[in-house]
Structure formats: C-alpha cells, structure tokens
Amino acid sequence: MENITFNNGVTMPVLGYGTFQTPPVITEENVAKAIQIGYRSIDTAQVYGTEAGVGAAIAHSDLARDQFFVTTKTQTDGYAATVQGLDDSLQRFGHDYFDLVIIHWPTTNSLETYRALEEAYQAGKVRAIGLSNFNSAQIDHLLANTQVKPVIDQIETHLFWQQAKMHPYLLDHDIVHESWAPLGENFGREMMALPAVTALAEKYHVAPAQVLLRWLTQQGIVTIPKSTNLAHIQSNFDATTFTLTQAEIDSLRQFDRHHSIKDWPQSMREDAY
C-alpha cells in the first residue's frame, strides 16, 4: 500500500476502509474482513457508532496496534465537550491513542474544539489532528489562531465534484486532501458507466470503481471507500495495483460538475469561499 506523509512526519496509507453507515453490530465483523484482506487504515467517527467495533477488530487481530492507522472524528462543539468526547472515544475504542482525530464539521466554536485536539496531540492521545468539511477561508482563520497545523482536510471528492478550488489550496498549504464519498454514493453507477471510465477499466483489466479510486489516489488524495460486500472490499483494496497515465487522469476532468451530490454543507460550495 502506498503512503502519504503529513506535515508533522506521520505517514498514512493512501487508501483505507470506511465505516460510515455500517451498523455498529456488524462493524467488528466487517473491519476484521478488511484487516484480513490487508487494510491497515480504518476510518470511524463518534457519530457513526463504530469506534468500539473498530477497536475490537484490531484487538482480536494478530497484529500489534502500531500496525494500524485509525481516524476518528469529533461530534462535539467547544473545548470542554471535545476533551470529554475524545476521552469517551478512546474508552469505546479500547486503545491508548488514535492516529488521527479531525473536527467533523465547522462549528461556532471550532477554535476551542481544535484547542482540545491540540492538547490531546501534545499529550500523546493522538498522533495527528486535522479537519473535515472546512473550506479555505475557514482553514485560514484556524491557521491564524492556532499552534498546531492541521495535517488533513477530509472533504467530499469524486469524479463529479473534483474540488478544483480546494485541491490546489490544500497542496499549497501542505495539508493532505482526503476524499469522502470517493465513489459518489448514489451517483456511483452513473460514474462507473461513463464510456471514458469503462474504457480505462477494460484497458487495465480492472473494475470501473477501481479506476475511480485510482484516479484519486494518484493525485495524492486519500480515499476511504466503504463496503460490506467482501468482493467489493477486496476490489477496492486492489485499486492501487495499476497506474493511470497523466493524460488519462486529465481526460477525466471533463466530468467535474463542481457541486455536491448532497448539496451540503453549503459553506463548501465553490461560490461560497
């Protein structure tokens, strides 16, 4: 698996396993399958209800904790609530630290929320801290008022919304671009049926979904596809086994629709910042 390096020197696999909308009762089972296939990066969140299942799958694997990279996201607003929320997350997770904790959404008290993450970082409860669903103006404000630079911004990114404004901004600021919904959720079938995508899939003898994932990872965009289908979990993991040409990557830019598949959060609209 390829890795990316954060601005604090910590490394993260470029492709991981997501647990969004995975029922908590089957999280451990599905994460265990992903681990067996070879995934070492697992994405969870306080609001997903999957932190305990992720932690249990790791504990019951034959691998040491330091062989994994685990991300969780806050669902709190403000300093005190975030301090308590992170301690609660660690207890549910059942391990001493997270590799990455990110603010799930911008809030009215994002600076205080981030201050709690900075303290957790300094205390060794987390190896890196970052953001999710923050636009460039919001990041600029945070950078001007905090001490620890965020390492990542997890934002909706896929073929139909390529984040043409945010991607270069993140590169310029040495902040990793991470995609949620890399396969476009309900628009996935439409993406995968595009002749330009199916032609590349045929050329490389891979699935269209693998082309969409590889198109992201070759641009240095971390992806965390989620599936409970074993064949799809395996196929997604194998999406780094081939290499698109730069011309092929550029040829898919024509499909950018420049807006969300969900039309939220509104602050991420390309005319909002």
N, C-alpha and C positions, 0 to 999 in steps of 0.2 A: 504494500500500500504506500502511495506517495504521501508525503507530509508537507505541511506549510509551517513556517516559523513565525511566531508572534514578535512584536516589537520588544518583548521582555525576554526573548530567547527560548521560551517554551514552544514545543512542537505539538502539532495536532494532525491526525490523519485527514486527508482532503475529502474523504468520503466516510460517512458514518451511518448509524442506524437510528432513525427517528421513532419516537413513541407517541406522537400526537394522535389523540383519539383511539389509542389502544386501550381496551377495557382493562382496568387495574388487575382483575382476576386472572387474566391471561398474559400479563406483562412479563412475568418471570419466565414463563414457558417460551415466549417469542424471543425475548432477549437471549435466552440460552441457545436457541436455534441460531441466532445471528452470531453469537460468540463461536459456536461450533464451525460455522462457515468461515469465520476469520475476522469478523468485525471487531475492532478494538475501541472505536469511538461510539459512544451512546449519548443520545440527546433526550433529556427529560425536562420537566418543569414542575413547579409547585402546583400549578393549576391542572396539570394533566392527571395527577394522582398516580403517577407511575414511578416515583422515586424509590419506593420500597421494593417494587418488583425488579427494578434495575439493580439495586444493591444486592438483593437476594441472588439474582442470576450470577453476579460477579463472585459473591461469596461461595456459591456452590460450584463454580467452575474450578478447573485445575490450575488456574493462572493466578499469579500474585496481583494485588490491587494495582501496582505500578505499571502493569501491562495494559491498563485501560485508560482511556481519556473520557471523562464523564462531564457533561454540561448540564446544569440546571438553570432555571430562570426564576427570578423573584416575582411574586404576585402581591407585593407589599408597597406601601407608599410612605416614605419618610424614614428617618434614622432608626428610631426605636422599634418600629414594626419590622423593619428589614433585619435588624440584629436578631430579633426573636425568631423571625421567619427562617433565617438561614440556619440557626441552631436546630429548629424543628426539622428542617430538610435533612440536615446531617444525621439526626436521630432516625428519621424514616429510612434514609439511605443505608445506615448501618456501617458507615466507614468514617474515617477521621477527616477527610477532606474531599472537596470537589476539584476537578482540574480547571473548570471554567464556570463562573457564575455571571449571568448577564441580566440586566434590567429588562423585563419582558416588554414593557411599554413605557413610553414617556409619561410622566405624571406631573402634577403641580409641584411635587417635592422631589423631583428626580435628583437634584444635587445632594439632598440629605440621604436619599436612598443609596446613591453612589458612594457617599462618605462611609456608610456602613460597609459597603463592599470593599472600599479601600482598607478599612481597619481589618476586615476578615483576611484580605490579601497579606497585609503586614503580619498578621497573627499566624499565617500558615494554614488557615482553614480552606483556602482556595489558591490555586497556582496562577490564575489569571482572571481578570474581570473585563466585562465588556457590555455591549448594548444590543438591543433588538428593536426594530421599528423606529429608529431615530433618523431624522433627515439631517442634512449637512448643517443647517442653521442651529438645530438642537445640539449637535455634536460640538460645533464651535463654541456655544455657550458653556457646555460642560467642560471643554478643554481649558477655557479661560478661568474656570472656577474650581478646579480640582487638581490633585497632585499626581495621581497615577493615571497614565494614559490608557484608555480602553484599547484592548487588543483586537476587537472584532465588532462588527455590526451585522446582526442576523436580520435580513430583510427579504420580503417576497421577491424571488428572482427566478425566471424561467424564460423559455423562448418567446412567450407573448408579452413579457414585461422584463426587459433586459437590464433595467436600471442604468440607462445611458448617462444619467447625471450623477448618480451616487457612486457608480463603479470607479470612475476616474478620481472622484473626490477621496474615496477611501484609499485608493492607491497612493495618491499624493500625500496623505496623512499617515501612511504606514499603519493602516488599520485593515485587518483582513475582512474581505467581503464573504459573508456566508448566506446561502440561499435557504429559505424555507419555501415549501411547495415547489421543489425543483421540477416536478413532472406536471405542474399545472392543475393538480386536483381534478375537478370536473371537466377541465379542458384538455386533459391528457390524451384522450382518444383522438381528438381533433389534431393535436400536435403530432402525435405518432403516425397519423395517416397522411401527413403532408408528403407529397412526392419527393421533395428535397431531402426529407428525413428518411423515408423508406429506401431511397436510392443509396444513401450512405450506409444504412443498415445492411443492405444487400452486398455492397462493396466489401464491407469489413466482416460479413457473416456474423452479425450481432443483431440484437433486438432494437427496434426504434427507441425504446426507453433508454437503452444503454447509450445511444447516440446523444440523446438529450442530456444525460448526466455527464457524459464525457465532454460535451460542448462547454459545460460549466466548469468542470474541474481543470480542463486545460487552460482556462483563463484565470486560474488561481482562486476560483470561487469554491468554497467548502460547500458540500451538499450532504443532506441528511434525509434521504428518501425513507419513507415508512411503508411497510407492508407486513401483513400477517400471513401471506402466501409464501410457502417455503421456496417455491420455484422463483418467485419474484425477488425474494430476499437474496437468493444466490445470484440471480441475473444482475441485480443492482450492484452487488459486490464486485462482479466481474467487469464492471463498466470502466475500469482503468487499464484493461489489458490490451487496448489498441490506441492508436494515436491518429487524430484528425490532422489534416494539413491546415496551415493558416488560411489558405484560400477557402477551404471547406468551412472553417469556423466563421470567416467573414461572410460566406454565402448565406448563412442562416440569419444574419442581422436584419434582413428584409422583413422578417416576421414579427418584429417588435411592434406591439400595439400601444406601448407607453402608458399603460394603466393596469390597475389591479384586477385580478379575476374576481375579487370580492368587493372592490371599490372602497377599501378601508385598509389602514387608517387614513383619514383624509389628509393628515399632515404629510403623508408620503407621496401624495400626488405630485407629478413633476412640475406643476404650475404653482405649488404651494411653498416652494423654497428656492 
